[in-house]
Amino acid sequence: MPQVSLTDWNHFLQSHPHAHVLQTGEWGELKGGFGWDAVRLVSGGAGIQILFRKLPLGFTVAYAPKPVTSDQLSVISTEFWKEINSVCKKRRAIFLKIEPDFWEDQKPDTWNLKLDNSPRNIQPPRTIIVDIRGTEEEILARMKQKTRYNIRLAEKKGVTVRAWDDIESFHEMMLVTGGRDGFGVHLLEYYKRAYELLQPKGLGEILVAEYEGKSLAALFVARNGNRAYYLYGASTDEERNRMPTYLLQWEAMKWAKARGCEEYDLWGVPDEDEATLEANFESRHDGLWGVYRFKRGFGGALKRSQQAVDRVYNPLLYKLYLWRMAERDGQ
């Protein structure tokens, strides 16, 4: 059986050091404390950590963000797919959603999905990837002039950035930001558990921007292999003229670079092509539009992940799920 323990999964990941952070054992353990159950399967050069969430009447939904493959693997074996399907069926999954760890323009079919794209993604499909290779001056030179100016302005105006272990205050700042910008915020215990799992291993850190001892903005940065990720961010409405969020992101990039990362994922912008984004970012502020103007300034490349794919095991309940999601989106 390809199903493996957490210990064996972590051993497998040692030969795939650049796996996405959402496939790390630590991430599976984090989700395990908040309604999900992680199952891990390995076959040859491929591995998949599947998260199962319980539904009424004993059903589940199954979700596999960014499963792992080696560069040498061209296609997932039929036998491995049989094992994946078997695990999902035993757990009465209505469907399995897979979000491949490939960009849209790469178009490999390693997972041999041959299925229609899902109408829904879990993670934002489009993002900005900042190249943090080279010297700090070279990285800054790739940013837009206004962003460079704001980073240096924050320094001149006395803003400082440091590591922060005050999870309660971070959560309070997240609640303020979520209420202001209209996004959901995890429970305090979620951020505490994420910090406990990632920070001691050097896989994550909370950074805070301060002015005269007052906390102005904070973020949670994570990494695995040569990739770093801007997971969560928060800010107050105080001293915004000091541009604390710009210096905060720059310090997060330097944190990632010091740990061997080569790219920094700003994690989520509106799912539109670059021409549409550039034509509308000054007038639109809803959803992820509110952060695109900020993120575009760091000089990264606009990327879109391959669309999620759903492998359906219960067509009737799957249609009901899609209907419920569409109804929720329309509210």
BALOBA-1460 file (C-alpha; in Angstrom, 3 decimals):
// residues 331
<rec num="1" residu="m" x="0.000" y="0.000" z="0.000"/>
<rec num="2" residu="p" x="1.335" y="3.452" z="-0.872"/>
<rec num="3" residu="q" x="-0.324" y="5.061" z="2.158"/>
<rec num="4" residu="v" x="2.427" y="6.252" z="4.493"/>
<rec num="5" residu="s" x="2.847" y="7.668" z="7.985"/>
<rec num="6" residu="l" x="3.767" y="11.269" z="8.706"/>
<rec num="7" residu="t" x="7.338" y="10.165" z="9.400"/>
<rec num="8" residu="d" x="7.596" y="8.373" z="6.062"/>
<rec num="9" residu="w" x="5.989" y="11.316" z="4.287"/>
<rec num="10" residu="n" x="8.595" y="13.680" z="5.693"/>
<rec num="11" residu="h" x="11.285" y="11.229" z="4.582"/>
<rec num="12" residu="f" x="9.800" y="11.258" z="1.067"/>
<rec num="13" residu="l" x="9.859" y="15.060" z="1.030"/>
<rec num="14" residu="q" x="13.587" y="15.040" z="1.746"/>
<rec num="15" residu="s" x="14.064" y="13.975" z="-1.878"/>
<rec num="16" residu="h" x="11.612" y="16.691" z="-2.997"/>
<rec num="17" residu="p" x="12.955" y="19.684" z="-1.073"/>
<rec num="18" residu="h" x="11.109" y="22.258" z="-3.160"/>
<rec num="19" residu="a" x="7.619" y="20.840" z="-2.650"/>
<rec num="20" residu="h" x="4.907" y="23.419" z="-2.091"/>
<rec num="21" residu="v" x="4.365" y="24.429" z="1.535"/>
<rec num="22" residu="l" x="0.766" y="23.131" z="1.307"/>
<rec num="23" residu="q" x="2.135" y="19.598" z="0.867"/>
<rec num="24" residu="t" x="4.448" y="19.665" z="3.882"/>
<rec num="25" residu="g" x="3.722" y="17.410" z="6.807"/>
<rec num="26" residu="e" x="3.493" y="20.489" z="9.007"/>
<rec num="27" residu="w" x="0.666" y="21.879" z="6.898"/>
<rec num="28" residu="g" x="-1.212" y="18.600" z="7.078"/>
<rec num="29" residu="e" x="-0.813" y="18.605" z="10.853"/>
<rec num="30" residu="l" x="-2.060" y="22.185" z="11.020"/>
<rec num="31" residu="k" x="-5.214" y="21.386" z="9.061"/>
<rec num="32" residu="g" x="-5.666" y="18.226" z="11.118"/>
<rec num="33" residu="g" x="-6.509" y="20.297" z="14.156"/>
<rec num="34" residu="f" x="-9.235" y="22.256" z="12.388"/>
<rec num="35" residu="g" x="-11.653" y="19.862" z="10.788"/>
<rec num="36" residu="w" x="-9.481" y="18.096" z="8.228"/>
<rec num="37" residu="d" x="-7.834" y="14.679" z="8.238"/>
<rec num="38" residu="a" x="-4.593" y="14.271" z="6.253"/>
<rec num="39" residu="v" x="-3.843" y="11.067" z="4.341"/>
<rec num="40" residu="r" x="-0.521" y="10.712" z="2.548"/>
<rec num="41" residu="l" x="0.299" y="8.371" z="-0.343"/>
<rec num="42" residu="v" x="3.615" y="7.798" z="-2.138"/>
<rec num="43" residu="s" x="4.457" y="5.884" z="-5.284"/>
<rec num="44" residu="g" x="7.804" y="6.199" z="-7.032"/>
<rec num="45" residu="g" x="8.549" y="9.841" z="-7.658"/>
<rec num="46" residu="a" x="5.042" y="11.028" z="-6.805"/>
<rec num="47" residu="g" x="3.322" y="11.840" z="-3.548"/>
<rec num="48" residu="i" x="0.004" y="13.323" z="-2.576"/>
<rec num="49" residu="q" x="-1.219" y="14.649" z="0.752"/>
<rec num="50" residu="i" x="-5.017" y="14.581" z="0.656"/>
<rec num="51" residu="l" x="-7.092" y="16.521" z="3.167"/>
<rec num="52" residu="f" x="-10.524" y="15.074" z="3.995"/>
<rec num="53" residu="r" x="-13.268" y="17.148" z="5.573"/>
<rec num="54" residu="k" x="-16.296" y="15.454" z="7.108"/>
<rec num="55" residu="l" x="-19.798" y="16.237" z="5.894"/>
<rec num="56" residu="p" x="-23.194" y="15.147" z="7.234"/>
<rec num="57" residu="l" x="-24.270" y="11.511" z="6.787"/>
<rec num="58" residu="g" x="-20.694" y="10.243" z="6.740"/>
<rec num="59" residu="f" x="-19.640" y="11.846" z="3.461"/>
<rec num="60" residu="t" x="-16.448" y="13.848" z="2.940"/>
<rec num="61" residu="v" x="-14.836" y="16.215" z="0.494"/>
<rec num="62" residu="a" x="-11.210" y="15.557" z="-0.469"/>
<rec num="63" residu="y" x="-8.696" y="18.250" z="-1.342"/>
<rec num="64" residu="a" x="-5.099" y="17.905" z="-2.552"/>
<rec num="65" residu="p" x="-3.347" y="21.259" z="-3.031"/>
<rec num="66" residu="k" x="-0.139" y="21.151" z="-5.088"/>
<rec num="67" residu="p" x="0.726" y="17.387" z="-5.030"/>
<rec num="68" residu="v" x="4.370" y="16.418" z="-5.413"/>
<rec num="69" residu="t" x="6.139" y="14.994" z="-8.475"/>
<rec num="70" residu="s" x="9.763" y="14.657" z="-9.500"/>
<rec num="71" residu="d" x="11.139" y="16.329" z="-12.625"/>
<rec num="72" residu="q" x="11.827" y="12.909" z="-14.097"/>
<rec num="73" residu="l" x="8.266" y="11.628" z="-13.712"/>
<rec num="74" residu="s" x="6.235" y="12.057" z="-16.894"/>
<rec num="75" residu="v" x="2.945" y="10.535" z="-15.772"/>
<rec num="76" residu="i" x="1.319" y="9.079" z="-12.656"/>
<rec num="77" residu="s" x="0.799" y="5.337" z="-12.907"/>
<rec num="78" residu="t" x="-2.643" y="3.818" z="-13.256"/>
<rec num="79" residu="e" x="-1.946" y="1.711" z="-10.172"/>
<rec num="80" residu="f" x="-1.262" y="4.788" z="-8.069"/>
<rec num="81" residu="w" x="-4.506" y="6.340" z="-9.247"/>
<rec num="82" residu="k" x="-6.337" y="3.179" z="-8.225"/>
<rec num="83" residu="e" x="-4.943" y="3.582" z="-4.715"/>
<rec num="84" residu="i" x="-5.923" y="7.250" z="-4.584"/>
<rec num="85" residu="n" x="-9.435" y="6.427" z="-5.746"/>
<rec num="86" residu="s" x="-9.666" y="3.577" z="-3.243"/>
<rec num="87" residu="v" x="-8.744" y="5.842" z="-0.314"/>
<rec num="88" residu="c" x="-11.240" y="8.476" z="-1.437"/>
<rec num="89" residu="k" x="-14.041" y="5.962" z="-1.853"/>
<rec num="90" residu="k" x="-13.373" y="4.340" z="1.519"/>
<rec num="91" residu="r" x="-13.749" y="7.762" z="3.093"/>
<rec num="92" residu="r" x="-16.940" y="8.367" z="1.099"/>
<rec num="93" residu="a" x="-15.546" y="11.405" z="-0.694"/>
<rec num="94" residu="i" x="-18.042" y="13.127" z="-2.974"/>
<rec num="95" residu="f" x="-15.113" y="14.333" z="-5.057"/>
<rec num="96" residu="l" x="-11.367" y="14.912" z="-4.931"/>
<rec num="97" residu="k" x="-10.173" y="18.392" z="-5.871"/>
<rec num="98" residu="i" x="-6.583" y="18.614" z="-7.109"/>
<rec num="99" residu="e" x="-4.772" y="21.901" z="-7.670"/>
<rec num="100" residu="p" x="-1.619" y="20.994" z="-9.658"/>
<rec num="101" residu="d" x="1.689" y="22.588" z="-8.704"/>
<rec num="102" residu="f" x="2.319" y="23.880" z="-12.221"/>
<rec num="103" residu="w" x="1.830" y="27.201" z="-13.927"/>
<rec num="104" residu="e" x="-0.761" y="27.457" z="-16.660"/>
<rec num="105" residu="d" x="1.839" y="27.960" z="-19.397"/>
<rec num="106" residu="q" x="3.721" y="24.791" z="-18.413"/>
<rec num="107" residu="k" x="0.760" y="22.501" z="-19.206"/>
<rec num="108" residu="p" x="2.265" y="19.152" z="-18.167"/>
<rec num="109" residu="d" x="-0.214" y="16.330" z="-17.586"/>
<rec num="110" residu="t" x="1.864" y="14.481" z="-15.023"/>
<rec num="111" residu="w" x="-1.197" y="13.501" z="-13.022"/>
<rec num="112" residu="n" x="-2.869" y="12.134" z="-16.146"/>
<rec num="113" residu="l" x="-6.085" y="13.817" z="-15.106"/>
<rec num="114" residu="k" x="-7.866" y="13.998" z="-18.457"/>
<rec num="115" residu="l" x="-10.848" y="15.567" z="-16.721"/>
<rec num="116" residu="d" x="-12.725" y="18.794" z="-17.197"/>
<rec num="117" residu="n" x="-11.432" y="21.724" z="-15.210"/>
<rec num="118" residu="s" x="-13.198" y="22.428" z="-11.948"/>
<rec num="119" residu="p" x="-15.442" y="25.510" z="-11.842"/>
<rec num="120" residu="r" x="-13.938" y="26.371" z="-8.446"/>
<rec num="121" residu="n" x="-10.444" y="26.875" z="-7.056"/>
<rec num="122" residu="i" x="-9.597" y="26.906" z="-3.354"/>
<rec num="123" residu="q" x="-6.340" y="28.864" z="-3.570"/>
<rec num="124" residu="p" x="-6.272" y="32.065" z="-5.635"/>
<rec num="125" residu="p" x="-5.112" y="30.834" z="-9.057"/>
<rec num="126" residu="r" x="-3.336" y="34.018" z="-10.074"/>
<rec num="127" residu="t" x="-0.457" y="35.502" z="-8.122"/>
<rec num="128" residu="i" x="2.727" y="37.542" z="-8.408"/>
<rec num="129" residu="i" x="6.097" y="35.832" z="-8.007"/>
<rec num="130" residu="v" x="9.002" y="38.061" z="-6.999"/>
<rec num="131" residu="d" x="12.483" y="36.930" z="-8.030"/>
<rec num="132" residu="i" x="14.671" y="37.378" z="-4.932"/>
<rec num="133" residu="r" x="17.890" y="36.141" z="-6.509"/>
<rec num="134" residu="g" x="20.823" y="38.492" z="-6.828"/>
<rec num="135" residu="t" x="21.888" y="41.283" z="-4.507"/>
<rec num="136" residu="e" x="19.460" y="43.354" z="-2.494"/>
<rec num="137" residu="e" x="20.125" y="46.319" z="-4.774"/>
<rec num="138" residu="e" x="19.335" y="44.181" z="-7.826"/>
<rec num="139" residu="i" x="16.048" y="43.041" z="-6.261"/>
<rec num="140" residu="l" x="15.118" y="46.623" z="-5.395"/>
<rec num="141" residu="a" x="16.006" y="47.743" z="-8.922"/>
<rec num="142" residu="r" x="13.380" y="45.363" z="-10.324"/>
<rec num="143" residu="m" x="10.655" y="47.014" z="-8.234"/>
<rec num="144" residu="k" x="8.627" y="49.981" z="-9.360"/>
<rec num="145" residu="q" x="10.131" y="53.317" z="-8.425"/>
<rec num="146" residu="k" x="7.277" y="54.255" z="-6.089"/>
<rec num="147" residu="t" x="7.656" y="51.009" z="-4.121"/>
<rec num="148" residu="r" x="11.403" y="51.516" z="-3.702"/>
<rec num="149" residu="y" x="10.671" y="55.050" z="-2.542"/>
<rec num="150" residu="n" x="8.109" y="53.853" z="0.009"/>
<rec num="151" residu="i" x="10.468" y="51.218" z="1.428"/>
<rec num="152" residu="r" x="13.164" y="53.831" z="1.974"/>
<rec num="153" residu="l" x="10.620" y="56.344" z="3.258"/>
<rec num="154" residu="a" x="9.496" y="53.897" z="5.944"/>
<rec num="155" residu="e" x="13.096" y="53.496" z="7.076"/>
<rec num="156" residu="k" x="13.669" y="57.255" z="7.125"/>
<rec num="157" residu="k" x="10.457" y="57.809" z="9.092"/>
<rec num="158" residu="g" x="11.585" y="55.498" z="11.865"/>
<rec num="159" residu="v" x="9.696" y="52.292" z="11.049"/>
<rec num="160" residu="t" x="11.465" y="49.115" z="12.176"/>
<rec num="161" residu="v" x="10.695" y="45.445" z="11.571"/>
<rec num="162" residu="r" x="11.369" y="42.510" z="13.867"/>
<rec num="163" residu="a" x="10.274" y="38.931" z="14.508"/>
<rec num="164" residu="w" x="7.135" y="38.782" z="16.653"/>
<rec num="165" residu="d" x="5.801" y="36.015" z="18.874"/>
<rec num="166" residu="d" x="2.756" y="37.888" z="20.208"/>
<rec num="167" residu="i" x="0.172" y="35.726" z="18.436"/>
<rec num="168" residu="e" x="-2.734" y="37.245" z="20.358"/>
<rec num="169" residu="s" x="-1.879" y="40.743" z="19.129"/>
<rec num="170" residu="f" x="-1.323" y="39.430" z="15.608"/>
<rec num="171" residu="h" x="-4.788" y="37.870" z="15.681"/>
<rec num="172" residu="e" x="-6.342" y="41.089" z="16.948"/>
<rec num="173" residu="m" x="-4.712" y="42.958" z="14.066"/>
<rec num="174" residu="m" x="-6.002" y="40.321" z="11.632"/>
<rec num="175" residu="l" x="-9.543" y="40.835" z="12.955"/>
<rec num="176" residu="v" x="-9.273" y="44.587" z="12.422"/>
<rec num="177" residu="t" x="-7.975" y="44.100" z="8.890"/>
<rec num="178" residu="g" x="-10.549" y="41.453" z="8.014"/>
<rec num="179" residu="g" x="-13.366" y="43.685" z="9.217"/>
<rec num="180" residu="r" x="-12.023" y="46.620" z="7.236"/>
<rec num="181" residu="d" x="-11.256" y="44.767" z="4.009"/>
<rec num="182" residu="g" x="-13.999" y="42.139" z="4.118"/>
<rec num="183" residu="f" x="-12.156" y="38.825" z="4.360"/>
<rec num="184" residu="g" x="-12.436" y="35.928" z="6.784"/>
<rec num="185" residu="v" x="-10.002" y="35.447" z="9.653"/>
<rec num="186" residu="h" x="-8.972" y="32.169" z="11.290"/>
<rec num="187" residu="l" x="-9.365" y="31.476" z="14.980"/>
<rec num="188" residu="l" x="-6.580" y="32.546" z="17.328"/>
<rec num="189" residu="e" x="-5.766" y="28.863" z="17.928"/>
<rec num="190" residu="y" x="-5.156" y="28.375" z="14.191"/>
<rec num="191" residu="y" x="-2.429" y="31.024" z="14.038"/>
<rec num="192" residu="k" x="-0.926" y="29.717" z="17.270"/>
<rec num="193" residu="r" x="-0.734" y="26.193" z="15.870"/>
<rec num="194" residu="a" x="0.709" y="27.393" z="12.565"/>
<rec num="195" residu="y" x="3.393" y="29.297" z="14.446"/>
<rec num="196" residu="e" x="4.196" y="26.299" z="16.688"/>
<rec num="197" residu="l" x="4.572" y="23.991" z="13.682"/>
<rec num="198" residu="l" x="6.524" y="26.278" z="11.352"/>
<rec num="199" residu="q" x="8.567" y="28.786" z="13.338"/>
<rec num="200" residu="p" x="10.796" y="26.426" z="15.388"/>
<rec num="201" residu="k" x="11.864" y="24.640" z="12.174"/>
<rec num="202" residu="g" x="12.690" y="27.867" z="10.381"/>
<rec num="203" residu="l" x="9.754" y="27.342" z="8.007"/>
<rec num="204" residu="g" x="7.782" y="30.379" z="9.090"/>
<rec num="205" residu="e" x="7.938" y="33.645" z="10.974"/>
<rec num="206" residu="i" x="5.672" y="36.468" z="12.035"/>
<rec num="207" residu="l" x="7.184" y="39.887" z="11.388"/>
<rec num="208" residu="v" x="5.865" y="43.159" z="12.794"/>
<rec num="209" residu="a" x="6.477" y="46.721" z="11.629"/>
<rec num="210" residu="e" x="6.627" y="49.221" z="14.489"/>
<rec num="211" residu="y" x="7.021" y="52.915" z="15.100"/>
<rec num="212" residu="e" x="8.097" y="54.089" z="18.544"/>
<rec num="213" residu="g" x="7.037" y="50.752" z="20.020"/>
<rec num="214" residu="k" x="3.579" y="50.825" z="18.410"/>
<rec num="215" residu="s" x="2.616" y="47.872" z="16.167"/>
<rec num="216" residu="l" x="1.473" y="49.130" z="12.752"/>
<rec num="217" residu="a" x="1.440" y="46.067" z="10.483"/>
<rec num="218" residu="a" x="2.368" y="42.398" z="10.595"/>
<rec num="219" residu="l" x="2.610" y="39.389" z="8.309"/>
<rec num="220" residu="f" x="3.113" y="35.645" z="8.479"/>
<rec num="221" residu="v" x="5.718" y="34.435" z="5.989"/>
<rec num="222" residu="a" x="6.359" y="30.740" z="5.287"/>
<rec num="223" residu="r" x="8.846" y="28.869" z="3.152"/>
<rec num="224" residu="n" x="9.815" y="25.428" z="1.918"/>
<rec num="225" residu="g" x="12.832" y="24.716" z="-0.246"/>
<rec num="226" residu="n" x="13.541" y="27.627" z="-2.558"/>
<rec num="227" residu="r" x="10.037" y="29.121" z="-2.349"/>
<rec num="228" residu="a" x="8.610" y="31.564" z="0.177"/>
<rec num="229" residu="y" x="4.992" y="32.588" z="0.630"/>
<rec num="230" residu="y" x="3.170" y="35.622" z="2.001"/>
<rec num="231" residu="l" x="0.487" y="33.723" z="3.921"/>
<rec num="232" residu="y" x="-1.315" y="36.298" z="6.052"/>
<rec num="233" residu="g" x="-1.060" y="40.036" z="6.452"/>
<rec num="234" residu="a" x="-2.607" y="42.669" z="8.690"/>
<rec num="235" residu="s" x="-2.323" y="46.384" z="9.338"/>
<rec num="236" residu="t" x="-3.829" y="49.082" z="11.492"/>
<rec num="237" residu="d" x="-5.056" y="52.475" z="10.307"/>
<rec num="238" residu="e" x="-2.379" y="54.291" z="12.289"/>
<rec num="239" residu="e" x="0.719" y="55.998" z="10.859"/>
<rec num="240" residu="r" x="-0.044" y="54.821" z="7.336"/>
<rec num="241" residu="n" x="1.900" y="57.780" z="5.961"/>
<rec num="242" residu="r" x="5.034" y="56.012" z="7.228"/>
<rec num="243" residu="m" x="4.450" y="53.185" z="4.706"/>
<rec num="244" residu="p" x="5.047" y="50.316" z="7.168"/>
<rec num="245" residu="t" x="3.613" y="47.599" z="4.905"/>
<rec num="246" residu="y" x="6.214" y="48.269" z="2.208"/>
<rec num="247" residu="l" x="9.160" y="47.859" z="4.548"/>
<rec num="248" residu="l" x="7.466" y="44.834" z="6.111"/>
<rec num="249" residu="q" x="7.258" y="42.994" z="2.773"/>
<rec num="250" residu="w" x="10.837" y="43.902" z="1.952"/>
<rec num="251" residu="e" x="12.051" y="42.511" z="5.266"/>
<rec num="252" residu="a" x="10.025" y="39.321" z="4.652"/>
<rec num="253" residu="m" x="11.779" y="38.925" z="1.300"/>
<rec num="254" residu="k" x="15.142" y="39.392" z="2.980"/>
<rec num="255" residu="w" x="14.138" y="36.803" z="5.610"/>
<rec num="256" residu="a" x="13.324" y="34.339" z="2.829"/>
<rec num="257" residu="k" x="16.473" y="35.115" z="0.858"/>
<rec num="258" residu="a" x="18.659" y="34.542" z="3.937"/>
<rec num="259" residu="r" x="17.180" y="31.014" z="4.136"/>
<rec num="260" residu="g" x="17.990" y="30.058" z="0.573"/>
<rec num="261" residu="c" x="14.750" y="31.032" z="-1.150"/>
<rec num="262" residu="e" x="14.833" y="32.246" z="-4.733"/>
<rec num="263" residu="e" x="11.247" y="33.375" z="-5.169"/>
<rec num="264" residu="y" x="8.605" y="35.044" z="-3.036"/>
<rec num="265" residu="d" x="4.945" y="34.314" z="-3.718"/>
<rec num="266" residu="l" x="2.688" y="37.275" z="-2.923"/>
<rec num="267" residu="w" x="-0.236" y="34.804" z="-2.865"/>
<rec num="268" residu="g" x="-3.229" y="36.110" z="-4.681"/>
<rec num="269" residu="v" x="-4.326" y="38.842" z="-7.075"/>
<rec num="270" residu="p" x="-7.536" y="39.140" z="-9.141"/>
<rec num="271" residu="d" x="-7.932" y="36.340" z="-11.672"/>
<rec num="272" residu="e" x="-7.644" y="38.562" z="-14.734"/>
<rec num="273" residu="d" x="-5.045" y="38.932" z="-17.474"/>
<rec num="274" residu="e" x="-2.368" y="41.580" z="-17.095"/>
<rec num="275" residu="a" x="-3.977" y="44.041" z="-19.516"/>
<rec num="276" residu="t" x="-7.245" y="43.952" z="-17.554"/>
<rec num="277" residu="l" x="-5.428" y="44.287" z="-14.247"/>
<rec num="278" residu="e" x="-3.428" y="47.275" z="-15.405"/>
<rec num="279" residu="a" x="-6.481" y="48.969" z="-16.900"/>
<rec num="280" residu="n" x="-8.629" y="48.648" z="-13.786"/>
<rec num="281" residu="f" x="-6.483" y="48.549" z="-10.647"/>
<rec num="282" residu="e" x="-6.798" y="52.278" z="-9.926"/>
<rec num="283" residu="s" x="-10.596" y="52.260" z="-10.031"/>
<rec num="284" residu="r" x="-11.466" y="48.907" z="-8.438"/>
<rec num="285" residu="h" x="-10.965" y="48.041" z="-4.764"/>
<rec num="286" residu="d" x="-13.248" y="45.027" z="-4.243"/>
<rec num="287" residu="g" x="-11.896" y="41.580" z="-3.381"/>
<rec num="288" residu="l" x="-8.269" y="41.057" z="-4.335"/>
<rec num="289" residu="w" x="-8.306" y="44.248" z="-6.378"/>
<rec num="290" residu="g" x="-7.612" y="46.102" z="-3.166"/>
<rec num="291" residu="v" x="-4.177" y="44.505" z="-2.837"/>
<rec num="292" residu="y" x="-3.140" y="44.299" z="-6.494"/>
<rec num="293" residu="r" x="-1.959" y="47.903" z="-6.646"/>
<rec num="294" residu="f" x="0.265" y="47.261" z="-3.632"/>
<rec num="295" residu="k" x="1.621" y="43.894" z="-4.793"/>
<rec num="296" residu="r" x="2.369" y="44.912" z="-8.387"/>
<rec num="297" residu="g" x="4.933" y="47.411" z="-7.158"/>
<rec num="298" residu="f" x="7.374" y="44.731" z="-5.991"/>
<rec num="299" residu="g" x="8.376" y="43.931" z="-9.553"/>
<rec num="300" residu="g" x="7.279" y="40.328" z="-9.747"/>
<rec num="301" residu="a" x="5.945" y="38.253" z="-12.615"/>
<rec num="302" residu="l" x="2.209" y="37.666" z="-12.967"/>
<rec num="303" residu="k" x="1.552" y="33.912" z="-12.948"/>
<rec num="304" residu="r" x="-1.527" y="31.712" z="-13.086"/>
<rec num="305" residu="s" x="-1.662" y="28.177" z="-11.710"/>
<rec num="306" residu="q" x="-3.244" y="25.402" z="-13.676"/>
<rec num="307" residu="q" x="-6.957" y="25.234" z="-13.053"/>
<rec num="308" residu="a" x="-8.142" y="22.884" z="-10.327"/>
<rec num="309" residu="v" x="-9.589" y="19.547" z="-11.418"/>
<rec num="310" residu="d" x="-12.306" y="17.571" z="-9.636"/>
<rec num="311" residu="r" x="-12.435" y="13.776" z="-9.749"/>
<rec num="312" residu="v" x="-16.077" y="13.010" z="-8.985"/>
<rec num="313" residu="y" x="-17.180" y="9.922" z="-7.028"/>
<rec num="314" residu="n" x="-20.805" y="10.877" z="-6.324"/>
<rec num="315" residu="p" x="-22.244" y="12.862" z="-9.269"/>
<rec num="316" residu="l" x="-25.563" y="13.716" z="-7.622"/>
<rec num="317" residu="l" x="-24.056" y="15.115" z="-4.426"/>
<rec num="318" residu="y" x="-21.353" y="16.836" z="-6.467"/>
<rec num="319" residu="k" x="-24.029" y="18.739" z="-8.405"/>
<rec num="320" residu="l" x="-25.627" y="19.691" z="-5.097"/>
<rec num="321" residu="y" x="-22.262" y="20.939" z="-3.829"/>
<rec num="322" residu="l" x="-21.750" y="23.099" z="-6.946"/>
<rec num="323" residu="w" x="-25.261" y="24.506" z="-6.586"/>
<rec num="324" residu="r" x="-24.691" y="25.389" z="-2.940"/>
<rec num="325" residu="m" x="-21.377" y="27.062" z="-3.729"/>
<rec num="326" residu="a" x="-22.888" y="29.057" z="-6.579"/>
<rec num="327" residu="e" x="-25.752" y="30.126" z="-4.299"/>
<rec num="328" residu="r" x="-23.272" y="31.228" z="-1.631"/>
<rec num="329" residu="d" x="-21.214" y="33.198" z="-4.143"/>
<rec num="330" residu="g" x="-24.350" y="34.988" z="-5.279"/>
<rec num="331" residu="q" x="-25.251" y="36.225" z="-1.803"/>
